[in-house]
Amino acid sequence: MIIPEKNLMKLANGSDVRGVAMEGVADEPVTLTADAANVITSGFLEFLAQRTGKDKTELRVAVGRDSRLSGHDLKRAALKALTAAGAVTVDCSMASTPSMFMSTVFPETQMDGAIMITASHLPYNRNGLKFFTKDGGVEHEDILQILKHAARYPVLEGDRSKAQKYNLMERYCHHLRKKIREALGGENQPLKGMHIVVDAGNGAGGFFATQVLGRLGADTTGSIFLEPDGHFPNHIPNPENKQAMAAIRKAVLDNRADLGFIFDTDVDRMSAVLKNGKEISRNALIAMMAAILAPDYPGSTIITDSVTSDELTVFLEKDLGLHHLRYKRGYKNVIDECIRQNKAGVISPLAIETSGHGALSENYYLDDGAYLAVKLLVAAARAKAKGRRLADLVAGLGEPAESREYRIKIQGEEDFRAYGEGVLKTFEERAAQRGIRIASPSYEGVRLVFADGWALLRMSLHDPNMPLNVESRKEGGVARIAAEVRTLLDGFASLDLSVFEQK
């Protein structure tokens, strides 16, 4: 059976493949079937052969999955495609997304490519595929090429029993433990005396409590939702979710822990909670990571997404002596910009989104939530040894008085992206005519600067809507700024402006 190219192309989602992988939600038909995963895997193998110049039978490819219910079927389909093509196929069972990339790095594995079956924090009926080469995650253009290749392949019924089994997570956890031990003087249990709790959200991240923290001597009593469960019965495994952050905050306070970590489903994102209940997420996570890195990279540039606060810029530039480059939304965008800056001779140790995706130049530019946790752990242990608090690192970070995101839908436009670009052009022209200051450079959308805050209007990365982010340093400022922005959008019939009327 050949799957039409147009059907496969609908599964492209930035630098990933994503779709509905199982029934159970009304009006959401299955789009990512096992057959689709099979031919897409063949497309990736074709892409990998062209990229490396190797014959398919010479290629080494690893496959892993997170805790999603559809992961087993999709993984089996991928293994069948790989073994049918004669590739050296390695089944890593449950894994994290960062560990799958590291399978191309570890000398024991040295994979040419890796496939991670995950849809991050999306609902239980969704799933997807992420692809890695030795150069890192593939780009959006690569996904389109993979899907074009996939449209030429029938479903292949290889013998998945020929796939080699490998405990990648044990090797990956050894790697993390070694990093912590080396940073803390080489002791076998350098975290002894520290109480650290983990919320894995029933995703794949429970290993961090049992195989990293526990084996380094930490007390992990009070850790929650470590058991993999693709129904996600307790809360969405997403550090941006308020319910999820409330859960890890409660676990820290109830257990009087020194520190708490929360991961998303596939552990490429992380946020933390300090002993006093302060959440280290979004701007605070960026500030904390920058403060940890600043002594080793003085005067360097921190790359973030476009919606970070002015208060973060002040902290990075005035308190830490660093430079702040607000770039585009999308973790691949900030990572790629970090790579470009370093290649151009501008030292940039960190690319990080407010979502919790953070990549360090010292760690292969890999967005790895567990590696971020390692950096925080080391900093916390060093602070404790000196009688200090981890919170002291971000004591100077201010916060806006108010912030809000409005998502303005574009309705009835087939080419919604072109329509949105037209809106942005007119929006900028109208703002200039009114004498409103326009921030420059702006790498994404149009950022307006007001006396007490700012507003950023941009296109969504994938969907027919225009997010408007507004922050103010004064109470009531968001409503005032939003009202002024609303008048700049008059006359666009395809914009649903009712969002401004919602409380």
Backbone torsions as a table, in degrees:
resi	resn	phi	psi	omega
1	MET	NA	131.0	175.9
2	ILE	-102.9	130.6	177.7
3	ILE	-92.8	127.0	-177.6
4	PRO	-56.0	141.8	-178.1
5	GLU	-58.2	-38.5	-177.7
6	LYS	-63.2	-34.1	177.6
7	ASN	-69.3	-40.1	179.7
8	LEU	-68.6	-38.6	-178.0
9	MET	-62.5	-26.8	178.9
10	LYS	-67.4	-15.1	-179.5
11	LEU	-87.1	-8.9	178.7
12	ALA	-66.5	130.4	-179.3
13	ASN	-142.0	87.5	-175.4
14	GLY	63.3	-124.5	-179.7
15	SER	-97.3	16.2	178.3
16	ASP	-125.3	172.9	165.9
17	VAL	-110.9	130.6	179.4
18	ARG	-144.6	149.5	177.6
19	GLY	-169.8	179.5	174.5
20	VAL	-80.4	121.3	-171.9
21	ALA	-107.3	-7.6	178.3
22	MET	-156.0	153.0	179.6
23	GLU	-74.4	166.2	176.7
24	GLY	135.6	-14.2	178.6
25	VAL	-118.4	127.4	-177.5
26	ALA	-58.0	138.6	176.6
27	ASP	64.0	21.4	175.2
28	GLU	-126.5	81.7	-179.6
29	PRO	-67.7	152.1	179.8
30	VAL	-66.2	128.7	178.0
31	THR	-118.2	-29.7	177.9
32	LEU	-102.1	86.9	-179.8
33	THR	-85.2	170.2	174.6
34	ALA	-62.4	-38.1	177.9
35	ASP	-62.5	-40.4	178.3
36	ALA	-63.6	-42.8	178.0
37	ALA	-61.8	-35.4	179.8
38	ASN	-63.8	-51.4	-176.8
39	VAL	-72.9	-31.1	176.9
40	ILE	-66.1	-37.1	174.8
41	THR	-61.4	-41.8	175.6
42	SER	-61.5	-38.1	177.3
43	GLY	-64.1	-39.3	177.6
44	PHE	-66.2	-40.2	179.3
45	LEU	-62.8	-39.7	176.6
46	GLU	-62.9	-45.9	177.7
47	PHE	-58.9	-44.1	-178.0
48	LEU	-66.1	-40.0	177.9
49	ALA	-62.2	-42.6	178.8
50	GLN	-67.4	-39.5	-177.8
51	ARG	-67.8	-38.8	-174.9
52	THR	-94.7	-20.1	-175.0
53	GLY	77.4	12.4	-179.6
54	LYS	-96.3	155.6	170.0
55	ASP	-71.2	150.2	-177.9
56	LYS	-58.3	-32.2	-179.1
57	THR	-72.9	-12.8	178.1
58	GLU	-92.9	-14.5	-174.3
59	LEU	-76.5	141.5	175.6
60	ARG	-110.4	120.3	-175.3
61	VAL	-131.5	130.8	178.4
62	ALA	-105.3	148.0	178.5
63	VAL	-130.4	131.8	176.2
64	GLY	-137.4	172.2	-178.4
65	ARG	-147.8	162.0	170.8
66	ASP	-97.1	-157.3	-171.4
67	SER	-87.3	5.9	-176.7
68	ARG	-61.6	145.0	-175.1
69	LEU	-62.3	-32.9	-178.7
70	SER	-84.9	-2.8	-175.2
71	GLY	-62.6	-37.4	-178.9
72	HIS	-60.6	-49.9	-177.4
73	ASP	-64.7	-41.7	-179.3
74	LEU	-67.7	-37.4	178.3
75	LYS	-65.9	-43.1	178.4
76	ARG	-59.9	-40.5	179.7
77	ALA	-63.7	-40.7	178.3
78	ALA	-65.8	-42.3	179.3
79	LEU	-62.8	-37.7	178.4
80	LYS	-62.5	-42.5	-179.7
81	ALA	-65.2	-42.5	-177.8
82	LEU	-67.8	-45.0	-178.8
83	THR	-69.3	-32.1	177.5
84	ALA	-63.9	-33.0	-179.7
85	ALA	-83.1	-6.8	178.9
86	GLY	84.4	9.8	178.1
87	ALA	-71.0	152.4	172.5
88	VAL	-71.5	112.8	-169.2
89	THR	-111.8	130.1	-177.6
90	VAL	-123.7	123.0	179.7
91	ASP	-95.1	113.3	-177.9
92	CYS	-98.6	4.5	178.7
93	SER	55.0	-139.0	179.8
94	MET	-75.5	134.8	-176.1
95	ALA	-152.3	175.4	172.6
96	SER	-102.8	157.5	178.6
97	THR	-60.2	-46.8	178.8
98	PRO	-59.9	-36.5	-179.9
99	SER	-64.6	-32.2	179.3
100	MET	-65.8	-39.9	173.9
101	PHE	-63.4	-42.3	-177.1
102	MET	-62.9	-17.8	175.8
103	SER	-65.3	-19.3	175.3
104	THR	-84.8	-10.7	-175.2
105	VAL	-104.2	-45.1	-175.8
106	PHE	-57.0	133.5	-179.7
107	PRO	-63.0	-25.0	-180.0
108	GLU	-73.7	-20.1	-174.8
109	THR	-114.6	-53.0	176.7
110	GLN	46.8	55.0	177.6
111	MET	-72.4	148.1	172.4
112	ASP	-80.5	-28.2	-179.6
113	GLY	-156.7	162.5	179.5
114	ALA	-145.6	147.4	177.9
115	ILE	-122.5	125.1	175.2
116	MET	-111.5	126.2	-179.7
117	ILE	-95.9	106.8	-175.3
118	THR	-162.7	157.6	169.1
119	ALA	-130.9	30.5	177.7
120	SER	53.0	-122.7	-172.8
121	HIS	-94.4	5.5	-174.9
122	LEU	-65.9	164.7	-177.6
123	PRO	-56.6	162.8	-170.8
124	TYR	-59.6	-24.7	-176.8
125	ASN	-83.8	-6.1	-179.7
126	ARG	-95.0	157.2	170.7
127	ASN	-158.9	178.4	-177.4
128	GLY	-170.6	-178.1	178.2
129	LEU	-132.3	132.0	171.7
130	LYS	-110.4	143.3	-176.7
131	PHE	-122.9	138.1	178.4
132	PHE	-126.9	144.0	165.7
133	THR	-117.1	-176.8	177.9
134	LYS	-64.4	-16.5	179.4
135	ASP	-89.8	-1.5	-179.0
136	GLY	114.2	-163.7	180.0
137	GLY	-69.0	147.7	-179.4
138	VAL	-73.0	161.3	-180.0
139	GLU	-92.4	171.9	178.6
140	HIS	-59.2	-42.0	-179.9
141	GLU	-63.6	-33.7	177.2
142	ASP	-67.0	-39.1	178.1
143	ILE	-59.5	-44.1	179.3
144	LEU	-61.9	-39.1	178.4
145	GLN	-66.9	-41.9	178.1
146	ILE	-59.9	-43.1	-178.7
147	LEU	-69.8	-34.2	175.4
148	LYS	-65.0	-43.1	174.8
149	HIS	-59.6	-43.8	-175.4
150	ALA	-59.7	-34.4	-177.4
151	ALA	-66.0	-13.9	179.8
152	ARG	-95.4	-4.3	-175.1
153	TYR	-104.3	141.0	168.5
154	PRO	-80.7	168.8	174.5
155	VAL	-68.6	127.2	-177.0
156	LEU	-104.2	132.9	-177.4
157	GLU	-106.7	70.1	176.9
158	GLY	-74.8	175.4	179.9
159	ASP	-96.8	99.4	-175.8
160	ARG	-68.4	-14.1	176.7
161	SER	-67.4	-15.4	177.9
162	LYS	-79.1	-9.8	178.7
163	ALA	-69.9	136.5	177.1
164	GLN	-77.0	143.2	176.4
165	LYS	-94.9	136.1	178.2
166	TYR	-145.1	132.3	178.8
167	ASN	-83.8	78.8	-177.5
168	LEU	-64.4	-36.2	-176.2
169	MET	-66.0	-33.2	176.3
170	GLU	-64.7	-42.0	178.5
171	ARG	-65.6	-41.2	-179.6
172	TYR	-65.9	-42.6	179.7
173	CYS	-65.8	-35.9	173.9
174	HIS	-58.9	-41.6	178.1
175	HIS	-60.4	-44.9	179.8
176	LEU	-68.5	-43.1	178.6
177	ARG	-60.4	-39.9	179.8
178	LYS	-63.5	-40.3	178.4
179	LYS	-59.9	-44.5	-178.3
180	ILE	-67.9	-45.8	-179.3
181	ARG	-60.4	-45.1	-178.9
182	GLU	-63.7	-39.8	-178.5
183	ALA	-70.1	-25.7	-176.2
184	LEU	-108.7	25.7	170.3
185	GLY	95.6	4.4	174.0
186	GLY	88.5	3.5	178.4
187	GLU	-66.1	152.5	-177.8
188	ASN	-71.3	-37.7	179.9
189	GLN	-126.7	70.6	-174.1
190	PRO	-71.0	-11.9	-178.7
191	LEU	-99.7	9.3	178.9
192	LYS	-61.9	134.1	-177.0
193	GLY	93.9	-5.2	177.2
194	MET	-105.0	140.3	179.3
195	HIS	-111.3	113.2	-174.1
196	ILE	-130.9	129.1	179.4
197	VAL	-110.9	152.9	-177.7
198	VAL	-128.1	138.0	169.6
199	ASP	-115.9	109.3	-179.0
200	ALA	-92.7	-4.1	177.4
201	GLY	60.1	23.5	-177.0
202	ASN	64.4	20.4	173.8
203	GLY	-91.2	-146.2	-175.8
204	ALA	-94.8	4.5	-169.9
205	GLY	-91.3	4.2	-179.6
206	GLY	-59.9	-23.1	-179.8
207	PHE	-57.5	-28.7	-174.1
208	PHE	-66.0	-33.7	177.3
209	ALA	-73.9	-46.2	-171.6
210	THR	-84.7	-42.6	-172.6
211	GLN	-98.7	-11.4	178.2
212	VAL	-113.6	-68.0	-175.7
213	LEU	-62.1	-49.8	-177.2
214	GLY	-60.4	-40.0	-177.4
215	ARG	-78.5	-7.9	175.2
216	LEU	-103.7	9.7	172.7
217	GLY	96.7	-1.4	-178.9
218	ALA	-72.8	149.1	171.4
219	ASP	-86.5	117.9	-178.1
220	THR	-108.5	18.1	178.4
221	THR	-56.2	133.2	-179.9
222	GLY	96.8	-2.7	175.3
223	SER	-63.0	147.6	-172.6
224	ILE	-130.2	150.5	172.1
225	PHE	55.6	43.0	179.6
226	LEU	-80.1	-20.9	-174.9
227	GLU	-77.2	128.0	178.0
228	PRO	-63.0	129.5	179.2
229	ASP	-155.0	106.7	-175.2
230	GLY	-68.2	-5.4	172.6
231	HIS	-79.2	-15.4	-176.2
232	PHE	48.0	63.1	-170.4
233	PRO	-73.4	-17.1	-172.3
234	ASN	-99.4	-46.9	173.9
235	HIS	-167.3	164.9	176.6
236	ILE	-62.6	129.5	178.3
237	PRO	-76.9	79.3	-172.6
238	ASN	-150.2	115.3	-179.7
239	PRO	-64.0	-10.8	176.4
240	GLU	-89.2	-8.6	-176.5
241	ASN	-83.1	130.0	-176.5
242	LYS	-62.9	-39.8	179.7
243	GLN	-64.9	-39.6	179.3
244	ALA	-65.0	-45.1	179.5
245	MET	-66.5	-34.1	177.0
246	ALA	-64.8	-35.2	-179.2
247	ALA	-66.5	-46.0	-178.5
248	ILE	-72.7	-32.6	176.8
249	ARG	-63.1	-44.1	178.9
250	LYS	-63.0	-40.9	179.7
251	ALA	-62.1	-40.5	178.8
252	VAL	-65.0	-49.8	-176.1
253	LEU	-68.8	-42.0	-179.3
254	ASP	-63.7	-34.4	-176.6
255	ASN	-99.6	2.9	-179.2
256	ARG	51.1	43.3	-178.3
257	ALA	-77.6	158.9	177.5
258	ASP	-77.0	-27.5	-172.7
259	LEU	-164.6	150.4	175.7
260	GLY	-134.5	144.3	177.9
261	PHE	-122.2	143.3	173.4
262	ILE	-130.4	135.7	-178.4
263	PHE	-118.4	158.3	169.8
264	ASP	-83.3	-177.5	-170.2
265	THR	-57.3	-44.2	-174.4
266	ASP	-105.5	10.1	168.7
267	VAL	66.2	28.2	171.1
268	ASP	-95.8	-1.8	176.2
269	ARG	-130.4	152.9	-176.7
270	MET	-151.2	148.0	163.7
271	SER	-137.1	168.8	-174.9
272	ALA	-138.1	164.5	174.6
273	VAL	-132.0	130.5	-179.7
274	LEU	-82.9	171.7	-174.8
275	LYS	-56.9	-33.4	-178.3
276	ASN	-85.8	4.0	179.5
277	GLY	92.4	-1.3	178.8
278	LYS	-68.1	129.6	179.7
279	GLU	-82.2	130.2	175.0
280	ILE	-106.0	85.2	-179.8
281	SER	-143.5	168.8	178.9
282	ARG	48.5	-122.6	-177.6
283	ASN	-60.0	-37.7	-177.8
284	ALA	-66.1	-37.1	178.0
285	LEU	-65.9	-42.9	177.9
286	ILE	-60.6	-46.2	-179.8
287	ALA	-61.6	-43.3	-179.6
288	MET	-62.9	-47.2	-179.4
289	MET	-64.2	-39.9	178.6
290	ALA	-64.3	-40.5	179.1
291	ALA	-64.3	-36.8	177.8
292	ILE	-67.0	-37.8	-175.7
293	LEU	-84.7	-23.6	-171.7
294	ALA	-54.3	-42.7	-179.9
295	PRO	-61.3	-31.8	-179.4
296	ASP	-86.9	-18.7	-178.3
297	TYR	-133.0	62.9	-177.0
298	PRO	-61.8	137.9	177.2
299	GLY	72.4	11.5	-175.2
300	SER	-80.9	175.7	-176.5
301	THR	-109.5	129.4	176.8
302	ILE	-100.8	124.9	-179.6
303	ILE	-98.0	124.1	177.2
304	THR	-127.5	174.4	172.7
305	ASP	-76.8	179.8	-168.0
306	SER	-81.1	-11.9	-170.5
307	VAL	-102.8	16.3	177.6
308	THR	-72.0	157.8	-173.5
309	SER	-81.5	155.8	173.8
310	ASP	-60.6	-34.7	-179.5
311	GLU	-62.4	-32.8	175.6
312	LEU	-65.8	-43.9	178.8
313	THR	-57.7	-44.5	179.0
314	VAL	-60.6	-44.5	-179.4
315	PHE	-63.2	-46.8	-178.1
316	LEU	-63.6	-42.7	-171.4
317	GLU	-88.4	-38.7	-177.6
318	LYS	-88.0	-46.6	-175.7
319	ASP	-78.6	-40.2	-174.1
320	LEU	-102.2	-12.5	-179.2
321	GLY	71.0	26.1	179.5
322	LEU	-102.6	177.8	174.1
323	HIS	-111.9	144.7	-178.8
324	HIS	-116.9	122.2	175.9
325	LEU	-114.7	106.5	174.0
326	ARG	-78.9	117.3	-178.4
327	TYR	-109.8	-140.4	-175.3
328	LYS	-98.1	160.4	169.6
329	ARG	-68.2	155.3	-179.8
330	GLY	106.0	118.4	-173.7
331	TYR	-61.7	-33.4	177.7
332	LYS	-68.5	-33.1	178.9
333	ASN	-63.8	-47.2	-178.2
334	VAL	-69.8	-35.9	178.1
335	ILE	-65.5	-46.6	-179.4
336	ASP	-62.8	-36.4	177.4
337	GLU	-67.9	-36.7	176.6
338	CYS	-62.1	-43.3	177.8
339	ILE	-62.6	-44.6	180.0
340	ARG	-61.3	-42.9	-179.4
341	GLN	-62.0	-44.3	-179.7
342	ASN	-66.4	-38.7	177.3
343	LYS	-64.9	-29.1	179.2
344	ALA	-83.5	1.0	178.0
345	GLY	93.6	4.5	177.0
346	VAL	-93.8	115.8	-177.0
347	ILE	-69.0	120.5	179.7
348	SER	-137.4	102.9	-175.4
349	PRO	-84.6	-12.8	-169.6
350	LEU	-144.2	128.8	169.6
351	ALA	-119.2	122.6	-171.9
352	ILE	-150.9	137.4	176.1
353	GLU	-98.8	157.8	174.3
354	THR	-64.3	-17.8	178.5
355	SER	-68.8	-16.3	-176.4
356	GLY	106.2	-4.5	171.3
357	HIS	-70.9	118.0	179.2
358	GLY	-136.9	130.7	-178.5
359	ALA	-126.4	134.5	179.2
360	LEU	-107.3	141.0	178.0
361	SER	-62.4	-29.9	-179.7
362	GLU	-73.5	-10.4	-176.6
363	ASN	-123.8	48.3	173.4
364	TYR	62.1	22.3	-177.0
365	TYR	54.5	36.1	-176.3
366	LEU	-98.0	124.5	176.0
367	ASP	-76.8	104.4	-170.7
368	ASP	-133.1	106.1	-179.7
369	GLY	-60.9	-37.1	179.9
370	ALA	-68.5	-34.9	178.7
371	TYR	-69.4	-38.5	174.0
372	LEU	-60.3	-40.7	178.1
373	ALA	-62.4	-38.2	177.4
374	VAL	-60.3	-45.2	-179.9
375	LYS	-62.7	-41.1	177.8
376	LEU	-66.6	-41.0	178.9
377	LEU	-59.0	-47.7	-179.2
378	VAL	-61.2	-43.8	179.2
379	ALA	-63.9	-39.5	179.9
380	ALA	-66.1	-42.7	179.9
381	ALA	-64.8	-40.4	179.3
382	ARG	-66.9	-40.6	178.8
383	ALA	-63.3	-43.2	-179.2
384	LYS	-63.1	-39.3	-179.5
385	ALA	-64.2	-25.8	-180.0
386	LYS	-98.8	5.9	-179.7
387	GLY	73.7	23.0	-179.9
388	ARG	-110.1	178.1	179.5
389	ARG	-116.3	144.2	175.9
390	LEU	-60.2	-34.0	-178.9
391	ALA	-60.2	-23.7	-178.9
392	ASP	-61.2	-26.1	-178.2
393	LEU	-63.6	-28.2	-177.6
394	VAL	-120.3	24.6	-178.0
395	ALA	-60.5	-29.9	-177.0
396	GLY	-87.8	1.6	-177.2
397	LEU	-77.9	122.2	175.3
398	GLY	-87.8	170.7	178.9
399	GLU	-133.8	147.3	174.7
400	PRO	-66.6	152.9	177.4
401	ALA	-68.5	-35.3	-179.2
402	GLU	-145.8	150.8	173.0
403	SER	-152.5	149.6	178.5
404	ARG	-158.0	149.3	172.9
405	GLU	-116.2	127.9	173.8
406	TYR	-107.3	132.3	178.3
407	ARG	-110.0	107.0	-175.1
408	ILE	-92.6	114.3	-177.3
409	LYS	-76.2	143.5	170.9
410	ILE	-101.5	119.3	-172.7
411	GLN	-113.1	136.3	171.5
412	GLY	74.2	16.6	179.2
413	GLU	-112.2	116.7	-179.5
414	GLU	-63.9	-45.5	176.3
415	ASP	-99.2	74.0	-174.8
416	PHE	-65.3	-28.6	-179.3
417	ARG	-67.5	-44.2	178.2
418	ALA	-63.1	-40.0	178.7
419	TYR	-62.1	-45.4	179.8
420	GLY	-61.8	-38.7	178.4
421	GLU	-64.6	-36.2	176.4
422	GLY	-65.5	-39.5	176.5
423	VAL	-60.5	-46.2	-178.6
424	LEU	-60.7	-40.6	-179.9
425	LYS	-62.6	-48.4	-180.0
426	THR	-66.6	-40.3	178.9
427	PHE	-56.8	-46.0	-179.9
428	GLU	-65.6	-41.5	179.7
429	GLU	-62.8	-44.0	179.8
430	ARG	-64.2	-41.0	179.1
431	ALA	-62.7	-42.9	179.3
432	ALA	-62.3	-40.5	179.7
433	GLN	-63.0	-31.1	179.8
434	ARG	-86.1	-4.0	179.6
435	GLY	81.2	16.6	176.7
436	ILE	-77.5	133.5	-178.7
437	ARG	-68.5	132.8	179.0
438	ILE	-110.1	121.6	-177.7
439	ALA	-66.1	139.0	178.0
440	SER	-144.6	134.6	-0.5
441	PRO	-78.8	153.8	170.5
442	SER	-124.1	117.5	-175.2
443	TYR	-83.0	-8.1	-177.7
444	GLU	-152.7	121.9	176.4
445	GLY	67.3	-157.7	-178.8
446	VAL	-123.4	121.9	179.4
447	ARG	-106.3	121.5	178.2
448	LEU	-102.8	137.0	-177.3
449	VAL	-110.1	125.0	179.4
450	PHE	-113.9	170.9	-176.9
451	ALA	-59.8	-33.9	-175.5
452	ASP	-121.1	17.8	179.1
453	GLY	169.8	-156.4	-177.4
454	TRP	-154.2	164.3	175.7
455	ALA	-139.3	135.6	178.3
456	LEU	-123.3	118.9	174.7
457	LEU	-107.4	128.8	-176.5
458	ARG	-146.7	172.0	172.5
459	MET	-87.9	142.1	171.5
460	SER	-62.5	150.7	-179.4
461	LEU	-63.4	-36.1	-172.0
462	HIS	-131.3	-21.7	-167.7
463	ASP	-109.4	161.3	179.1
464	PRO	-79.5	65.8	173.3
465	ASN	-151.0	163.4	-178.8
466	MET	-121.2	102.7	177.0
467	PRO	-69.0	138.3	173.8
468	LEU	-120.8	113.6	177.3
469	ASN	-100.3	132.3	-178.4
470	VAL	-130.9	133.5	173.9
471	GLU	-133.1	148.0	179.8
472	SER	-140.1	148.1	176.6
473	ARG	-90.0	-0.3	-179.5
474	LYS	-126.8	146.6	174.8
475	GLU	-62.2	133.6	-178.2
476	GLY	84.9	-6.2	-176.6
477	GLY	-69.4	-34.9	-179.2
478	VAL	-61.5	-45.3	-179.5
479	ALA	-62.5	-39.3	-179.5
480	ARG	-67.4	-45.5	179.6
481	ILE	-64.5	-43.9	-179.3
482	ALA	-61.2	-37.9	179.6
483	ALA	-64.5	-39.3	178.6
484	GLU	-69.4	-40.3	176.9
485	VAL	-62.6	-39.6	-179.9
486	ARG	-55.5	-40.0	-179.3
487	THR	-68.0	-23.5	178.1
488	LEU	-76.3	-8.6	-177.5
489	LEU	-108.9	9.1	178.5
490	ASP	-60.7	142.0	172.4
491	GLY	93.2	-5.0	178.0
492	PHE	-91.1	99.0	-171.8
493	ALA	-64.5	-26.6	-176.4
494	SER	-89.8	-0.3	176.3
495	LEU	-92.8	129.5	175.9
496	ASP	-88.0	98.1	-175.4
497	LEU	-90.6	9.0	179.6
498	SER	-65.9	-16.6	180.0
499	VAL	-61.1	-27.6	179.6
500	PHE	-71.4	-16.7	-178.8
501	GLU	-91.3	-9.6	-177.8
502	GLN	-84.1	139.0	179.0
503	LYS	-82.3	NA	NA
